[in-house]
Amino acid sequence: MKTIFVMMKCELGKAYKVAEAAVETIEQVSEVYSVSGQYDLLTKCYLPDEMDVGHFVVEHLQKLAGVRDTFTISAYKAFSQDKA
């Protein structure tokens, strides 16, 4: 399993609709956050190892109505505090 984060810039007034559509229709989308700055949304996705990142972004995320631009970040290792 590989993790990617995709920043999405949306058409004006469409960010919440894009976020809802991503979470509801794309199985690989784990979480979507509204963010400040150059992009409107930060999307966390988990992809099977055999899935091509480029094809996933182009064929799923960029095709969501209201998406104008994307910026993809590949994650390598997660560090977290043990909550046990």
Secondary structure by P-SEA (a helix, b strand, c coil): cbbbbbbbbbccccaaaaaaaaaaccccccccccccccccbbbbbbbcccccaaaaaaacccccccccbbbbbbbcbbbbcccc
